[in-house]
Amino acid sequence: MAKISRPALRLRDLTMRDGQQSLFATRMPQATIDKLLPLYEDARFHILEVWGGAVPDSVMRYLDESPWDRLRSASKAMESKAERPKALLSALSRGRNLFGYVPYPDSVLEGFYKEAIDNGLNIMRIFDALNDIDNVRESIRLINRLGGIADGAVCYTVDPKSEPKQASGFFGKLKSVFGSSETEPKKIFTDEYFVEKAKEMEALGAKIITLKDMAGLVSPMRAASIISALKAAVKVPVDFHTHCTPGYGLASSLMAIINGVDILDTNIWWFAEGSAAPAVELIYIFCQRLGVDIEVNMEAVGRIRRELLEARKGLAEFDLQHNNLPRPFDPLTDTLPAEVAALFDSAIEFALAGDEDALLDSCHKIEAYFNFPKPNELVKTAEVPGGMYSNMVAQLRQLKSEDLLEDAMRLIPMVRRDAGLIPLVTPTSQIVGSQAVLVALDRKNGKPDYSTTNNQFISLVKGEYGKTPVPIDPEFRAKITGDPTERPYDVSKYTKPANPAIDELGGIPLASNNEEMLLLELLPAVATTFLRKRRAEQYSASAPAPAVEQKPEELAEPVTGPCFVAPMGGRIISILVSDGQKVKKGDHLLTYEAMKMENDVEAEKDAVIKRILVKPGDVVGAEAPLIEFQE
């Protein structure tokens, strides 16, 4: 059996953040988290990722819970004890986009980072969806100054596939950058590209460098070459983060271990594999056979694993595999069949020999034996992150528009190229995914592509999210934004949201403290709904409920005039017009939120509004009438 010589492997457990985000659309409630945390005390993971990413948004939006309470509970559970080292708590920040979907000024970044570190956070993993170093510069500086550990993450992505000869329009123009169909396209995302980004982050003060493979697209041989190059180029620890969606994750993690990665990101069994990261149990077996020490207490992991099975059953509504769970397995007590044990040994031999196809075959057979999901060819072709895929499925299902999924997935590569060949990681994955759905809707309704656009896609194409890996075609920018000129984000235009008094609740302010005010700055629409509920609860607890006179329900006047209908389901954010108002083609009528993106609705022609059929806060389905016009 082949052995290798290297220092002990340290692990970052993603189960409570990225694991549930990738597999269950970030729907795990605080009560479940509170059951799990005490079991982690003795597990000896080097790092626990518990916060950031989609958590601040999702726990307010879907679970009506406080993100700050989630962070505090993790910090309290992991307090240092003399008999064991403290696990470092980590969160994921999108750099200039923080935990939201738009760029934020430095004041908002500093406020969130300070509050997070004051509430027990140790490591902030910082990335930018465009790999624009200017967008992570201030976050790295702030985290270090505030006493945290800055983890600089370089987002992995791949070069575009060769264009077909009949490519035209925006795709045809991109050939001026990538080469014609008769020549080999210019390579953008080389090993040197990722190494240079890592070196720039280290120079800014990053204390860890992560190769962040959010879509699971790093093949085993590419993992070997990039990890080796990073280890040679930087002096700080190197972390490898990947997913198993397209079928590379387990094999590429083995290659990363062999090539000296310092920290590996894993999940525990029931929250692993599929669109999530590799299972720590399988990594443990590989390390045992390689003779590599792994810094984790697998007995404690077993106790967590048992609780996670019940947690997963409670998330069945969001679990794409709830009727086809993995085979139960404990690597400390269960004996593998000889033919399965041999697969681990052959995978190691193929990895050491550089035989990628045979390595992948062995790893896929291992995963098949344990009934983990097969490689997702649709995701592999569209080159999307697992979390993006699971969120698209969950949200389209909620909107009763599942029939659009396959078309939208096929459109993602086109939208990505049009937007400057951006990596797909939140928020760009959400922006591109939402826009791909809108293009699919345009085609379904017989409209030209990009007839309907979300606000964030407009901002991305305008240049407000930063420099894209390749320039955006000025003609396409003019089509989307009305101006061919690139216009970066202007921090001077930022307006801090108001903290209004709620008259119907006795005039109390919406946000009661600094941490709530920060939530309003981060996600105004979501936080407003969340905080209004908190204030209503406080008010009802201190004031008797007034008697309400029951009035007979009035019958609504039937809709007879022409209507503007919702292009897709969502929640109404604001209405900018009123009954009887004259509007011109292109006037902004209302804003609604769908798939976490804000979408402006504009008048399609000159008209007079007869009546508004919705109000702010209403949840509407696809093709629901929003505004009725006079005939």
C-alpha positions as CSV (number, residue, x, y, z in Angstrom):
1,M,0.0,0.0,0.0
2,A,1.5,3.4,-1.1
3,K,2.5,5.8,1.7
4,I,3.4,9.5,1.4
5,S,5.3,11.7,3.7
6,R,3.7,15.0,4.6
7,P,2.5,17.0,7.7
8,A,-0.8,16.2,9.3
9,L,-3.9,17.3,7.3
10,R,-6.1,19.8,9.0
11,L,-9.8,20.0,8.2
12,R,-12.4,22.8,7.9
13,D,-15.9,21.4,8.5
14,L,-18.5,23.1,6.3
15,T,-21.6,21.1,7.5
16,M,-23.4,23.9,9.3
17,R,-22.9,26.5,6.6
18,D,-21.8,25.5,3.1
19,G,-23.1,21.9,3.5
20,Q,-26.6,22.8,4.2
21,Q,-26.5,25.7,1.7
22,S,-25.4,23.4,-1.1
23,L,-27.8,20.5,-0.3
24,F,-30.8,22.0,1.5
25,A,-30.9,25.7,0.3
26,T,-29.8,27.0,3.8
27,R,-33.0,25.9,5.6
28,M,-31.5,24.3,8.7
29,P,-33.2,26.1,11.7
30,Q,-31.5,27.4,14.8
31,A,-33.0,24.6,17.0
32,T,-31.1,22.0,14.9
33,I,-27.9,24.0,15.0
34,D,-28.2,24.2,18.8
35,K,-28.4,20.4,19.0
36,L,-25.3,19.9,16.8
37,L,-23.0,22.5,18.4
38,P,-22.3,20.7,21.7
39,L,-21.3,17.5,19.7
40,Y,-18.6,19.5,17.9
41,E,-16.7,20.2,21.2
42,D,-14.5,17.1,21.0
43,A,-14.3,16.7,17.2
44,R,-11.1,18.7,16.9
45,F,-11.8,20.2,13.5
46,H,-9.2,22.9,12.9
47,I,-11.9,25.3,11.6
48,L,-15.7,25.3,11.7
49,E,-17.5,27.3,9.1
50,V,-20.7,28.4,10.7
51,W,-21.7,31.8,9.3
52,G,-21.6,34.1,6.3
53,G,-22.5,33.2,2.7
54,A,-26.2,32.8,2.4
55,V,-26.8,32.5,6.2
56,P,-27.5,36.1,7.1
57,D,-30.0,36.4,4.3
58,S,-31.6,33.0,4.5
59,V,-32.2,32.7,8.2
60,M,-34.1,36.0,8.1
61,R,-35.8,35.4,4.8
62,Y,-37.0,31.8,5.2
63,L,-36.6,31.0,8.9
64,D,-37.5,34.3,10.6
65,E,-34.4,34.0,12.8
66,S,-31.5,36.3,13.7
67,P,-28.1,35.9,12.0
68,W,-26.4,37.4,15.0
69,D,-28.0,34.8,17.3
70,R,-26.7,32.0,15.1
71,L,-23.1,33.4,15.3
72,R,-23.3,34.0,19.1
73,S,-24.6,30.4,19.7
74,A,-21.7,28.9,17.8
75,S,-19.2,31.1,19.7
76,K,-20.6,30.2,23.1
77,A,-20.6,26.5,22.3
78,M,-17.0,26.6,21.1
79,E,-15.5,28.6,24.0
80,S,-12.1,27.4,25.0
81,K,-11.7,24.7,27.6
82,A,-8.4,23.6,29.2
83,E,-8.7,20.0,28.0
84,R,-9.1,20.8,24.3
85,P,-8.0,23.4,21.8
86,K,-10.7,25.7,20.5
87,A,-11.9,25.2,17.0
88,L,-11.6,28.4,14.9
89,L,-15.0,29.7,13.7
90,S,-15.1,30.9,10.2
91,A,-17.5,32.8,7.9
92,L,-17.6,33.5,4.2
93,S,-17.6,37.1,2.9
94,R,-18.1,38.2,-0.7
95,G,-15.6,41.0,-0.3
96,R,-17.2,44.3,-1.5
97,N,-20.6,42.4,-1.6
98,L,-20.2,41.2,2.0
99,F,-23.1,38.8,2.6
100,G,-25.5,40.4,0.1
101,Y,-25.9,40.9,-3.6
102,V,-24.7,44.5,-4.3
103,P,-21.5,46.4,-3.6
104,Y,-21.3,48.1,-0.2
105,P,-19.2,51.0,1.0
106,D,-16.3,50.5,3.5
107,S,-18.4,51.8,6.4
108,V,-20.8,48.8,6.0
109,L,-17.9,46.3,5.7
110,E,-16.2,47.7,8.8
111,G,-19.5,47.6,10.8
112,F,-20.2,44.0,9.9
113,Y,-16.7,42.7,10.4
114,K,-16.4,44.4,13.8
115,E,-19.7,43.1,15.0
116,A,-18.9,39.6,13.8
117,I,-15.4,39.5,15.5
118,D,-16.9,41.0,18.7
119,N,-19.4,38.1,18.6
120,G,-16.7,35.4,18.4
121,L,-15.8,35.0,14.8
122,N,-12.1,34.1,14.2
123,I,-11.6,33.6,10.4
124,M,-13.2,35.5,7.6
125,R,-12.8,33.8,4.2
126,I,-12.9,36.7,1.7
127,F,-13.4,36.3,-2.0
128,D,-14.6,38.4,-4.9
129,A,-16.9,36.9,-7.5
130,L,-14.9,38.5,-10.3
131,N,-11.4,37.8,-8.8
132,D,-11.0,41.6,-8.8
133,I,-8.3,42.2,-6.1
134,D,-9.5,45.7,-5.6
135,N,-12.8,44.3,-4.2
136,V,-11.0,42.3,-1.4
137,R,-8.3,44.8,-0.5
138,E,-10.3,46.7,2.2
139,S,-11.8,43.5,3.7
140,I,-8.4,41.9,4.2
141,R,-7.1,45.1,5.8
142,L,-10.2,45.5,8.1
143,I,-10.2,41.9,9.3
144,N,-6.5,42.0,10.2
145,R,-6.9,45.4,12.0
146,L,-10.0,44.2,13.9
147,G,-8.2,41.1,15.3
148,G,-9.5,38.4,12.9
149,I,-7.7,36.1,10.5
150,A,-8.0,37.0,6.8
151,D,-8.4,34.0,4.5
152,G,-8.0,35.1,0.9
153,A,-10.0,32.9,-1.5
154,V,-9.3,32.7,-5.3
155,C,-12.3,31.7,-7.2
156,Y,-11.7,28.8,-9.7
157,T,-13.4,28.9,-13.0
158,V,-12.7,27.5,-16.5
159,D,-12.1,28.9,-20.0
160,P,-15.1,28.9,-22.4
161,K,-15.5,26.0,-24.7
162,S,-14.8,26.6,-28.3
163,E,-17.6,28.5,-30.1
164,P,-19.5,26.9,-33.0
165,K,-18.7,28.3,-36.5
166,Q,-22.1,29.9,-36.8
167,A,-21.6,32.0,-33.6
168,S,-22.6,35.6,-34.2
169,G,-23.7,38.7,-32.3
170,F,-22.2,39.0,-28.9
171,F,-20.6,35.5,-29.1
172,G,-19.0,36.4,-32.4
173,K,-17.5,39.6,-31.0
174,L,-16.0,37.6,-28.1
175,K,-13.9,35.7,-30.6
176,S,-11.8,38.9,-30.9
177,V,-10.8,38.1,-27.4
178,F,-10.7,34.3,-27.4
179,G,-9.7,33.7,-31.0
180,S,-11.7,32.5,-34.0
181,S,-13.3,29.1,-34.4
182,E,-10.4,28.1,-36.6
183,T,-7.8,28.8,-33.9
184,E,-7.3,27.6,-30.3
185,P,-9.1,30.1,-28.0
186,K,-6.8,32.2,-25.8
187,K,-6.4,30.7,-22.3
188,I,-7.4,33.1,-19.6
189,F,-7.7,30.9,-16.5
190,T,-4.2,29.3,-16.4
191,D,-2.4,28.1,-13.2
192,E,-0.4,31.3,-13.4
193,Y,-3.7,33.3,-13.3
194,F,-4.7,31.7,-9.9
195,V,-1.2,31.9,-8.5
196,E,-0.9,35.6,-9.2
197,K,-4.2,36.3,-7.6
198,A,-3.1,34.3,-4.5
199,K,0.2,36.2,-4.3
200,E,-1.6,39.5,-4.5
201,M,-3.9,38.5,-1.6
202,E,-0.9,37.3,0.5
203,A,0.8,40.6,-0.1
204,L,-2.3,42.4,1.1
205,G,-2.1,40.4,4.4
206,A,-4.1,37.2,3.8
207,K,-3.0,34.6,6.5
208,I,-4.6,31.6,4.6
209,I,-5.0,31.2,0.8
210,T,-8.0,29.1,-0.4
211,L,-8.5,27.7,-3.9
212,K,-12.3,28.1,-3.9
213,D,-13.8,25.7,-6.4
214,M,-17.5,26.5,-5.9
215,A,-18.7,24.6,-8.9
216,G,-16.5,21.5,-8.4
217,L,-14.9,22.0,-11.8
218,V,-11.3,21.4,-10.7
219,S,-10.3,18.1,-12.2
220,P,-7.8,15.9,-10.4
221,M,-4.8,16.7,-12.5
222,R,-5.7,20.4,-12.4
223,A,-5.9,20.2,-8.6
224,A,-2.5,18.6,-8.5
225,S,-0.9,21.4,-10.7
226,I,-2.6,24.4,-9.0
227,I,-2.1,23.2,-5.4
228,S,1.6,22.4,-6.2
229,A,2.0,25.8,-7.7
230,L,0.3,27.6,-4.8
231,K,2.4,25.7,-2.2
232,A,5.6,26.8,-4.1
233,A,4.4,30.4,-4.5
234,V,3.0,31.4,-1.0
235,K,4.2,31.0,2.5
236,V,0.9,30.9,4.3
237,P,-1.3,27.7,4.6
238,V,-3.2,26.6,1.5
239,D,-6.8,25.4,1.7
240,F,-8.7,23.5,-1.0
241,H,-12.5,24.0,-1.2
242,T,-14.4,22.0,-3.8
243,H,-17.8,20.3,-4.5
244,C,-18.7,16.9,-5.9
245,T,-21.5,18.0,-8.2
246,P,-19.8,17.2,-11.6
247,G,-18.0,14.2,-10.1
248,Y,-14.5,15.5,-9.5
249,G,-14.6,16.5,-5.8
250,L,-13.4,13.3,-4.1
251,A,-10.7,12.5,-6.6
252,S,-9.5,16.1,-6.7
253,S,-9.4,16.2,-2.9
254,L,-7.2,13.1,-2.9
255,M,-4.9,14.8,-5.4
256,A,-4.7,17.9,-3.2
257,I,-3.7,15.8,-0.2
258,I,-1.0,14.1,-2.2
259,N,0.3,17.4,-3.4
260,G,0.6,19.0,0.0
261,V,-2.6,21.0,0.7
262,D,-2.5,22.2,4.3
263,I,-6.3,22.4,5.0
264,L,-9.1,20.5,3.2
265,D,-12.8,21.4,3.4
266,T,-15.2,18.5,4.1
267,N,-18.7,17.8,5.3
268,I,-20.0,15.0,7.5
269,W,-21.7,12.1,5.8
270,W,-25.4,13.0,5.6
271,F,-24.5,16.6,4.5
272,A,-21.7,15.6,2.1
273,E,-21.1,14.7,-1.6
274,G,-23.6,15.5,-4.3
275,S,-23.6,19.2,-4.7
276,A,-21.7,19.6,-1.4
277,A,-18.0,19.0,-0.5
278,P,-16.5,15.4,0.0
279,A,-17.4,13.3,3.0
280,V,-14.9,13.5,5.8
281,E,-15.4,9.7,6.3
282,L,-14.1,9.0,2.8
283,I,-11.1,11.4,3.2
284,Y,-10.3,9.6,6.5
285,I,-10.1,6.3,4.8
286,F,-7.8,7.7,2.1
287,C,-5.5,9.3,4.8
288,Q,-5.4,6.0,6.7
289,R,-4.2,4.2,3.6
290,L,-1.7,7.0,2.7
291,G,-0.3,7.1,6.2
292,V,-1.3,10.7,6.6
293,D,-2.3,11.9,10.1
294,I,-5.6,13.7,10.0
295,E,-6.4,16.1,12.8
296,V,-9.9,15.1,13.7
297,N,-11.6,12.9,16.4
298,M,-13.7,10.4,14.3
299,E,-15.5,9.1,17.3
300,A,-16.9,12.6,18.0
301,V,-17.6,12.9,14.2
302,G,-19.7,9.7,14.6
303,R,-21.8,11.3,17.3
304,I,-22.5,14.3,15.0
305,R,-23.2,12.0,12.1
306,R,-26.0,10.2,14.0
307,E,-27.7,13.6,14.8
308,L,-27.3,14.8,11.2
309,L,-29.4,11.9,9.9
310,E,-32.4,13.3,11.8
311,A,-31.5,16.8,10.8
312,R,-31.6,15.8,7.1
313,K,-34.9,14.0,7.5
314,G,-36.3,17.3,8.8
315,L,-35.1,19.1,5.7
316,A,-36.7,16.6,3.2
317,E,-38.8,19.4,1.6
318,F,-35.5,20.9,0.3
319,D,-33.6,17.6,-0.2
320,L,-33.4,16.6,-3.9
321,Q,-32.3,13.1,-2.7
322,H,-34.7,12.6,0.2
323,N,-36.0,9.3,-1.3
324,N,-32.5,8.0,-2.1
325,L,-30.2,8.6,0.9
326,P,-26.6,7.4,1.1
327,R,-25.8,4.0,2.7
328,P,-25.1,4.4,6.4
329,F,-21.4,4.1,7.2
330,D,-19.0,4.4,10.2
331,P,-15.4,4.1,9.1
332,L,-14.4,3.1,12.7
333,T,-16.7,0.1,13.1
334,D,-17.9,-0.9,9.6
335,T,-15.8,-3.3,7.5
336,L,-15.8,-2.6,3.8
337,P,-16.2,-5.4,1.3
338,A,-12.9,-6.4,-0.1
339,E,-13.7,-5.1,-3.6
340,V,-14.7,-1.7,-2.2
341,A,-11.6,-1.5,0.0
342,A,-9.5,-2.3,-3.1
343,L,-11.1,0.7,-4.9
344,F,-9.5,3.0,-2.3
345,D,-6.1,1.5,-2.9
346,S,-6.4,1.6,-6.7
347,A,-7.6,5.2,-6.6
348,I,-4.4,6.1,-4.7
349,E,-2.2,4.2,-7.1
350,F,-3.9,5.9,-10.1
351,A,-3.5,9.3,-8.4
352,L,0.2,8.7,-7.8
353,A,0.6,7.6,-11.4
354,G,-1.3,10.6,-12.8
355,D,-3.9,8.4,-14.5
356,E,-6.9,10.8,-14.2
357,D,-9.5,8.7,-16.0
358,A,-8.8,5.6,-13.9
359,L,-8.7,7.6,-10.7
360,L,-12.1,9.1,-11.5
361,D,-13.5,5.7,-12.3
362,S,-12.4,4.3,-8.9
363,C,-13.8,7.3,-7.0
364,H,-17.1,7.1,-8.9
365,K,-17.4,3.4,-8.0
366,I,-16.7,4.2,-4.3
367,E,-19.4,6.9,-4.3
368,A,-21.8,4.6,-6.2
369,Y,-21.3,1.9,-3.5
370,F,-22.3,4.3,-0.8
371,N,-25.2,5.6,-2.9
372,F,-24.0,9.1,-3.2
373,P,-25.4,11.0,-6.2
374,K,-23.9,10.4,-9.7
375,P,-22.0,13.2,-11.4
376,N,-24.5,15.8,-12.6
377,E,-23.9,16.2,-16.3
378,L,-26.2,19.2,-16.7
379,V,-24.4,21.0,-13.9
380,K,-21.0,20.0,-15.4
381,T,-22.0,21.3,-18.8
382,A,-23.4,24.6,-17.5
383,E,-20.4,24.9,-15.1
384,V,-22.4,26.2,-12.1
385,P,-21.9,25.9,-8.3
386,G,-24.0,23.2,-6.4
387,G,-25.5,25.9,-4.1
388,M,-26.6,27.8,-7.2
389,Y,-28.3,24.7,-8.6
390,S,-30.1,23.7,-5.4
391,N,-31.3,27.3,-4.9
392,M,-32.6,27.5,-8.4
393,V,-34.5,24.3,-8.0
394,A,-35.9,25.3,-4.6
395,Q,-37.0,28.7,-5.8
396,L,-38.4,27.7,-9.2
397,R,-40.4,25.0,-7.4
398,Q,-41.7,27.6,-4.9
399,L,-42.6,29.7,-7.9
400,K,-44.2,26.7,-9.7
401,S,-41.9,27.3,-12.7
402,E,-39.9,24.0,-12.6
403,D,-40.4,23.7,-16.3
404,L,-37.9,26.5,-16.9
405,L,-35.0,24.8,-15.1
406,E,-33.5,22.9,-18.0
407,D,-33.7,25.8,-20.4
408,A,-32.3,28.2,-17.8
409,M,-29.4,25.9,-17.1
410,R,-28.5,25.6,-20.8
411,L,-28.6,29.4,-21.0
412,I,-26.2,30.0,-18.1
413,P,-23.0,29.7,-20.2
414,M,-24.3,32.3,-22.7
415,V,-25.3,34.8,-20.0
416,R,-21.9,34.2,-18.3
417,R,-20.0,35.0,-21.5
418,D,-22.1,38.0,-22.3
419,A,-21.3,39.4,-18.8
420,G,-17.5,39.2,-19.2
421,L,-16.8,35.5,-18.6
422,I,-17.3,35.9,-14.8
423,P,-16.7,33.1,-12.3
424,L,-20.0,31.7,-11.0
425,V,-20.1,32.2,-7.3
426,T,-22.5,34.3,-5.1
427,P,-23.5,36.9,-6.0
428,T,-22.6,36.5,-9.7
429,S,-24.0,33.0,-9.7
430,Q,-27.3,34.3,-8.4
431,I,-27.3,37.2,-10.8
432,V,-26.5,35.0,-13.8
433,G,-28.9,32.3,-12.7
434,S,-31.8,34.7,-12.2
435,Q,-31.0,36.4,-15.6
436,A,-30.9,33.0,-17.3
437,V,-34.4,32.3,-16.0
438,L,-35.5,35.7,-17.3
439,V,-34.0,34.9,-20.8
440,A,-35.8,31.5,-20.7
441,L,-39.0,33.4,-19.9
442,D,-38.4,35.8,-22.7
443,R,-38.0,33.0,-25.2
444,K,-41.0,31.2,-23.8
445,N,-43.0,34.4,-24.4
446,G,-41.6,35.0,-27.9
447,K,-39.5,38.0,-26.9
448,P,-35.9,38.7,-27.8
449,D,-33.2,37.7,-25.3
450,Y,-32.7,40.2,-22.5
451,S,-36.1,41.9,-23.0
452,T,-36.4,41.4,-19.2
453,T,-33.4,42.1,-16.9
454,N,-32.8,42.1,-13.2
455,N,-31.4,45.2,-11.6
456,Q,-28.2,43.4,-10.4
457,F,-27.4,42.1,-13.9
458,I,-27.7,45.7,-15.2
459,S,-25.3,46.8,-12.4
460,L,-22.9,44.0,-13.2
461,V,-22.8,44.8,-16.9
462,K,-22.5,48.5,-16.1
463,G,-19.3,47.8,-14.1
464,E,-20.5,48.4,-10.6
465,Y,-19.3,45.0,-9.4
466,G,-15.8,45.5,-10.6
467,K,-13.5,44.5,-13.5
468,T,-14.7,41.3,-15.3
469,P,-12.0,38.8,-16.4
470,V,-12.5,39.8,-20.0
471,P,-14.0,43.1,-21.3
472,I,-17.8,43.3,-21.9
473,D,-18.8,44.2,-25.4
474,P,-19.7,47.9,-25.4
475,E,-22.7,47.2,-27.7
476,F,-24.0,44.6,-25.2
477,R,-23.4,47.0,-22.4
478,A,-25.4,49.7,-24.3
479,K,-28.2,47.2,-24.9
480,I,-28.5,46.3,-21.2
481,T,-27.7,49.6,-19.5
482,G,-28.4,52.2,-22.2
483,D,-24.7,53.4,-22.2
484,P,-21.7,51.6,-23.7
485,T,-19.3,53.2,-21.1
486,E,-18.1,51.1,-18.1
487,R,-19.1,52.8,-14.9
488,P,-17.6,51.5,-11.6
489,Y,-19.4,51.5,-8.3
490,D,-19.5,55.0,-6.8
491,V,-19.4,54.8,-3.0
492,S,-20.4,58.5,-2.8
493,K,-23.8,57.5,-4.0
494,Y,-24.5,55.2,-1.1
495,T,-27.3,56.3,1.1
496,K,-27.7,54.7,4.5
497,P,-31.2,53.4,4.9
498,A,-33.5,55.2,7.3
499,N,-34.6,53.7,10.6
500,P,-38.2,54.7,10.5
501,A,-40.6,54.9,13.5
502,I,-43.5,52.5,13.1
503,D,-46.5,54.6,13.9
504,E,-48.9,51.7,14.2
505,L,-46.7,50.1,16.9
506,G,-46.4,53.1,19.1
507,G,-43.7,54.9,17.2
508,I,-40.9,52.5,18.1
509,P,-38.0,52.5,15.6
510,L,-37.6,49.6,13.2
511,A,-34.0,48.8,14.2
512,S,-33.4,48.7,18.0
513,N,-29.6,48.5,18.0
514,N,-26.4,48.6,15.9
515,E,-26.6,44.9,14.8
516,E,-30.2,45.3,13.6
517,M,-29.2,48.6,11.8
518,L,-26.4,46.6,10.0
519,L,-29.0,44.1,8.8
520,L,-31.0,47.0,7.3
521,E,-27.9,48.2,5.5
522,L,-27.1,44.7,4.2
523,L,-30.5,43.5,3.0
524,P,-33.1,46.3,3.4
525,A,-36.1,44.5,2.0
526,V,-35.5,41.2,3.9
527,A,-34.4,42.9,7.1
528,T,-37.4,45.3,7.1
529,T,-39.8,42.3,7.1
530,F,-37.8,40.5,9.7
531,L,-37.5,43.5,12.1
532,R,-41.1,44.6,11.7
533,K,-42.1,41.2,13.1
534,R,-39.7,41.6,16.1
535,R,-41.1,45.0,16.9
536,A,-44.7,43.8,16.5
537,E,-43.9,41.0,19.0
538,Q,-42.5,43.4,21.4
539,Y,-45.4,45.8,21.1
540,S,-48.1,43.1,21.5
541,A,-46.3,41.8,24.6
542,S,-46.5,45.3,26.2
543,A,-49.8,46.6,24.9
544,P,-53.3,45.0,24.9
545,A,-54.7,44.2,21.5
546,P,-57.4,46.7,20.5
547,A,-60.9,45.4,19.6
548,V,-61.3,45.0,15.9
549,E,-64.6,45.6,14.3
550,Q,-65.5,42.8,11.9
551,K,-66.7,44.2,8.6
552,P,-68.3,42.3,5.8
553,E,-65.8,41.4,3.0
554,E,-66.2,43.6,0.0
555,L,-66.3,41.9,-3.4
556,A,-63.4,43.0,-5.6
557,E,-64.2,44.6,-8.9
558,P,-63.4,42.0,-11.7
559,V,-60.4,42.8,-13.8
560,T,-61.6,43.7,-17.3
561,G,-58.9,46.0,-18.7
562,P,-55.5,45.1,-20.1
563,C,-53.0,44.1,-17.4
564,F,-49.3,44.0,-16.8
565,V,-48.6,40.5,-15.4
566,A,-45.6,39.3,-13.3
567,P,-42.9,37.8,-15.6
568,M,-42.1,35.4,-12.8
569,G,-43.3,34.8,-9.3
570,G,-41.9,36.9,-6.4
571,R,-42.5,39.4,-3.7
572,I,-43.6,43.1,-4.3
573,I,-41.0,45.5,-2.8
574,S,-42.3,48.9,-3.9
575,I,-44.9,50.5,-6.1
576,L,-44.0,53.9,-7.7
577,V,-47.3,54.7,-9.4
578,S,-50.9,55.2,-8.4
579,D,-54.4,54.7,-9.7
580,G,-55.4,57.2,-12.5
581,Q,-51.7,58.1,-13.3
582,K,-50.6,58.6,-16.9
583,V,-47.4,56.7,-17.6
584,K,-45.1,56.6,-20.7
585,K,-43.3,53.7,-22.2
586,G,-40.2,52.9,-20.1
587,D,-41.6,54.5,-16.9
588,H,-40.7,52.6,-13.7
589,L,-43.9,51.1,-12.3
590,L,-42.8,48.9,-9.4
591,T,-40.0,46.7,-8.1
592,Y,-40.4,43.1,-7.2
593,E,-38.0,40.5,-5.8
594,A,-37.6,37.0,-7.4
595,M,-34.9,34.5,-6.8
596,K,-33.3,37.0,-4.4
597,M,-32.8,39.6,-7.2
598,E,-34.7,42.9,-7.5
599,N,-36.4,43.4,-10.8
600,D,-37.7,46.8,-12.1
601,V,-41.0,46.6,-14.0
602,E,-41.4,49.3,-16.7
603,A,-44.4,50.4,-18.7
604,E,-44.4,48.7,-22.1
605,K,-46.4,51.5,-23.8
606,D,-48.0,54.8,-22.9
607,A,-51.1,54.2,-20.8
608,V,-53.3,55.3,-18.0
609,I,-53.4,53.2,-14.8
610,K,-56.8,52.1,-13.8
611,R,-55.8,50.5,-10.5
612,I,-52.9,48.8,-8.7
613,L,-53.8,45.2,-8.0
614,V,-51.0,44.4,-5.5
615,K,-49.3,46.1,-2.5
616,P,-45.8,46.0,-1.0
617,G,-45.1,42.7,0.7
618,D,-47.5,40.7,-1.5
619,V,-46.2,37.4,-2.9
620,V,-47.4,36.8,-6.4
621,G,-47.1,33.9,-8.8
622,A,-45.9,33.9,-12.4
623,E,-48.3,35.7,-14.7
624,A,-50.3,37.2,-11.8
625,P,-51.9,40.5,-12.8
626,L,-50.0,43.4,-11.1
627,I,-51.5,46.6,-12.7
628,E,-54.7,47.1,-14.7
629,F,-54.7,49.8,-17.4
630,Q,-57.7,51.7,-18.8
631,E,-58.8,50.4,-22.1
